[in-house]
Amino acid sequence: MKITQIDVYQVDYKLLDQKYAWSRGHAVTSFVSTIVKISTDEGLSGYAEVCPLGSAYMEAYARGVPSGVEEIGPLLIGQDPRQIEVIDDLMDRALSGHNYIKSPLDIACWDILGQVAGVPVCTLLGGCFVESFPLYRAISQGSSREMADDVARFKEEGYRRFQLKVGDEPDKDVRRIKAVLKKIQQGDILVADANTGWLMHKALKVVNALKGEDLYIEQPCATIEECLAVREHTSLPIVLDEMIKGIGSLMNAYNQRAMDVVNLKISRLGGLTRTKQMRDLCQSLGIAMTIEDSWGGDITTATIAHLVGSTKPEYYFTSTDFNSYNDLHLAEDAPLRKEGKLEVPSGPGLGIHVDEKKLGRPVLTLK
């Protein structure tokens, strides 16, 4: 089997809730998502998706994906997509870094491999431990009343886990968190996610004001040194996200006892191949994980579902269903949230069928 063609598409998503805001004044109302299709000489095709959260969230931007694929893609034409590690090595030789560009190429190869084997990607990633899993709902930054009302609304839809976007002035954030805590019941999970938005002194004010409360603090500051300083002054469990960019940063954080949970974002790590390595290492080290991506739609949601499904349940912390936030669906059989949970697709490969008519014309084709 050989790769004969790579097509790159870009589609626009609009938020159903109109706006998504987080720390440092960042906010988005729409996204440009890149869909990659890899075709083979045996008639099978694999799909994947990468969708940066705007251009300011991490080292990724939508317009960079086609250019990056144009750089890497020619080396993949004629290669066997089933040789996952070989493809991974070729991409690294062709382009240093830029994991978000490599991610969809890697995932599309996993989709093809699953179809060839006749099993879900979940099976290839280690086996399906669960058929469905609980989700969190991200709560866009707003007033304390707005955020509390959003939590109440999403609780009615079945969510029991919530990620509050904070990282503002400490007094405002404390009011937001306390307002939401009044809506939380026993068994619910609340994460206050600062997305690196606090300086140390601000983070310390927040955690000291929340002493004894039942919640997690996610990525309070930008560096491991700052996060460690916060951790030394609080008993609240800490989640690290933005600074976890590979095995090196994970081991550094682990060795310094900097976190209780890590957030693994598939596109930031370079695709399923690299994220599986990180996932397996976390399981060996006893670290719980949020498993997700920066953003996406049906294809990203299906990809996440397979990785979560193949994760031992005791190490799974939470994830989210990005396709429920957007106005556009590209695959009618993509997994959809039911009562706050998401099912793992059972079909071969990613287990979904992308409607190519909704993709429009490719912005790049390589043969």
Summary of the structure (lengths in Angstrom):
residues: 367
radius of gyration: 19.9
end to end distance: 15.0
largest distance: 61.2
contacts: 1379
relative contact order: 0.17
helix: 39%
strand: 22%
